Amino acid sequence: MDKPDAVREASRRTFLAQVIGACVAFLGALLGIPAVGAAIGPALKRQQAEWLSLGSPQTFQEGVPKLVNLTVVSRDGWIETNSVKSVWIVRQSADQFTAFSGRCTHLGCAYSWQTDQHQFVCPCHAGVFGIDGKVLAGPPPRQLDPLQTRMEVGDLQVQYQDFRLGTPDRVPA
């Protein structure tokens, strides 16, 4: 008669241990999954391009390229890095603007506008670009990288993006 009580006691203990184990596992999952998501989520999130202000459109003369330096915030997981990027703005007409990345498409050097020659010149490897961004001379494999612009309540904005250098195809970096 002792044996059935011992077996019953063992099975009751086993059952209670399994119920407690299941409750602990459930609570662990309930608390652990969001914690893991919060911990690794920012590292997996793709960064969306931001619209950055270039200022009032009245500050840009028609047909005269103007250099504008922007502060771009990059997020890598939990780390934020501020970097200064250059953009050339060319006003085509009263409400039409073209923006070019300030990096030469050859090796990423900074180029400048030469007013007397009416062209962009990269001093590193003698790259020359027209006011429309097309390659006129030198080793650059493609024209200057255009950037999207928009007008938002009297504010000219650009969507800055870096592209892979040294390739004939425009591929986001």
Buried (B, 14 or more C-beta within 10 A) or exposed (E): EEEEEEEEEEEEEEEEEEEEEEEEEEEEEEEEEEEEEEEEEEEEEEEEEEBBEBBEBEEBEEEEBBEBEBEBEEEEEEEEEEEEBBBBBBBEEEEEBBBBBBBBBBBBBEBBBEEEEEBBBBEBEEBBBEBEBEBBEBBBEBBBBBBEBEEEEEEBBBBBBBBEBEEEEEEEE
